[in-house]
């Protein structure tokens, strides 16, 4: 299969690495410096090269902010029947785009970022495939994700957004609050240092990505739950209520099972 990857960033390079030994892969990026470390694949820096390549599958791996713009730029150059796909963690606007694009599509979300995941061992990581996607596109990504030993889940666009509001927005918001009250520690403990590592990793992500994940329609409801539990915990601490604290800790342990 001829596969075109848009974007030679971390995830674009990852997909190039895992696909290029079984398929004919080309990577397109306007930034020539990013293409310097692309191996075993064609390196494109002009739109004309895309037209000549005639891919069977397009994987859009540019940053979330530019996903739809990148699609629109290359769409006129793609052959009829080319399956277009995204791996975006935020699907805002994509259902409408796919509905009118004139191409079969498959939307997936590898639930592992290069910041924290070990890309050489993904057995404990997950991937979501959007249920509304084209059948052949779903088959391709199911095979790929199975080869990577990922746990695969099929969700609708709506279910995906609900899941992301919980699985990403909650830890992102909690980490941002932790970072917002940060002050220098001369002798930080182990738990503190682990939180700092997570916070620094999060803050290395693209600002627009963080914004779009937190602006998810379903995030507000999750933040309200956090505020309710923080208020509850504050009352318990202020009253030094040992019984209520024991109940609170038991609830947390039950949730973490």
N, C-alpha and C positions, 0 to 999 in steps of 0.2 A: 504494500500500500504506500502511496505517496502522501506524506504528512507534512504540512506546513505549520510551524510554530511561530506565533507572533510574540516577540519579546524574549530577549536573552538574559533575563534576570535570573534570580535563584530558582524559581519554579519552572521557568522556560528551559533553563539549562538542565534541570533535573529530568524533565520529560524528554528532552533531547537524548540524554544519557541512556535512559531506560528503553527508548524506542528505536534508536538509530542502528542497532545491530540486527533488528528484525525487519525494519522498514526503510524506505528511502525518505530521509528526513531533510528538510530545509528549515533554517531559522532566519527570520526577518527581524532586524532591529535597525532603527535609524542611527543609533549610537554605535559607531564602528568599533570603539574600544571594547564594548561588551562582547563583540563577536570574536575577539582575539583568542578566547579560550574555548571556542566551540570546535569540537573535534568529531570526526566520523559523520559529518553532516555538511550539507551545502550552506553557505553563508550568504544571505541576501541583504543588501542595503538599499535596493531600489525596487519600486513597484513593478517595473517592467519584468524583472526576474520572476516575480510571482506569477504574472500572466503566462510566461513561458513554461513554468514548472507544472501547472495544471494539477493541483493537489486533489486527492480524494477526500481528505480530512483536514480541517483547519482547527488547530488548538490555540485559542486566544489566551495567552499567559501574560499580557501586559497588566499594569497596575489597575486596580478597581476603577480609579478615576477616569481611565481612558479606554475601558473595555468596549463600550458601544462605539466610540469614535474610531477605534482601531478596526472594528467590524465594518463600519461604513466606508472606511478608506479602501479596504481590499475587496469588498463585496463585488464591485463591477468586474474584477479580474478573475473571479472564480468560475470554474466550469459548472454547468448545470448538474445538479445532483451531488455536488460537493457538500459533505456534512460539515457544518460549522459547530464549534463547541467552545465553552468557556469553563474555567475552573475557579471562578470568582467566589469569594466567601460572602459577598453581598450581591444579591440578585435583583436589586432595585432597577426597574425599567426593562429588564431582560425578557420577561414574559411577553410584553407588548412588542418588543423588538423582534423576537423570534416569530411571533404571530404574523408579522408583515414582511419578513425578510426574503421569502421565496425560496429558502433552502431548508432541507431537513436539518435538525439541530439535536445536540445532546448537551445538557448542562450538568456538570458534576461539581462536587466540592471536596477535594482532598482535605480531610480535617487534621492536617499536620502541617505546621509551618516550618520552614527551614531554620527559624530562630531557636526552637526548642527541640524539635524531633531529630532523631538519628536517622538520616535518610538511608543508611545502610541496613537498618533493622526496623521495619515498619509493622511487625507482627502485632503490636499492641495498639496500632493506630487505626483510624476509621476513615471511610469515604462515603459520601452521599451521592447518589445518582438521582436526578430529578425524574419523576414518574412520567411527566408529559413528554419526555424526550423521544426521538425517533428510535424505533426498535433496533435497527442495525447499529446505531450509535451507542445504545445502551449495551449491546452485546460486546462491542469493541472495548468499552471501558470496564465492563465487568471482567472480561478476560485479563485486561491489563492489571486491574486492581487485585484480582485473584493471584496473578503471578507475583505481585508485590506482597502477598499475604496480608492484605488489608481486610478489615471487617467492613462489609458493604451493606449499606442501607438504602432503600428506595423510598424517597419522600416526594410529595408534591411541592411545588414552589412555596405554597403557604406553610406546609409542615416544616420545610427547610428554614423559613424565616423564624418560625416559632422556636425551633431547636437552637438556632444561632443566638436568639435573644437570651436564651438560658445558658448555653454552653460557652458563649464568648462574651456576651454583654455583662453577665454577672461577674466573672473573674476579671474582666477588663476594668469595670467600674470599681470593684474592690481594690484592685491594684493601684488605680489612679488615686483613690482616696488615701491609701497607704503612702503613696509617693508625695501627695500634697501636704502631708503633715511631717515630712521627713526632716530630720536634723542630724548633723554629724555625730557619730558614735565612736568614742575612743576604743571601746572594747565590746564590739557587737557580739551577741550570742549566735549560735548556729541557726536557730529559726529566723532571726532577724536577717542574717546573711542570705539565707535561701529566699526570703521575700525580696531582698534587694536584687538578687540575681534575676528573679522573675520580672521585677519592675523595670530594671535596665533593659531586659530583653524586649519587653512590651514597648518601651519608649524608643527602641530602635526601629520600630515599624513605621510605615508611612502614615503621616498625620491624617490624610484623607481616608485611609482604610479604617483607622480607629474611629474617626468621626462617623463614617457610614455604618459601621457595625453598631455603634452606640445610638445612632439615629433610627435604627430598626423600629418599626411600628410597635413591636411587642416589648421593647426594652423598658418602657416606663413602668409597666406592670411588675417586671422583675425588680426594678429599683425600689418600688414601693414596698415589696416584701423585705428587701434588705433594710430599709428604713424602719419598718415595723419591728424587726428582730433586734436592730441596734437599740431602738428605744426601750424594748423589753429588757435587753441586757444591761442597759444603763441603769434602769430602775432597780434591778436585782443587785447590781454592784453598789449603788448608793445606799440601799437598805441593808447591805451585807446579809442578804437572805440566803442562808446556806441550803435550805430545802429547795427553794426555787432554782438556785444555781445547779444543784444536783439534777433536778428535772430537766433543766436546759441542756446540760452536758449529756444526759442520757438520750435526749432527743437528737442531738447532733451525732452521737455515736450510731444511733439507729439509722439516721439518714445516710451515713457514710458506709454502711454495710454493702 
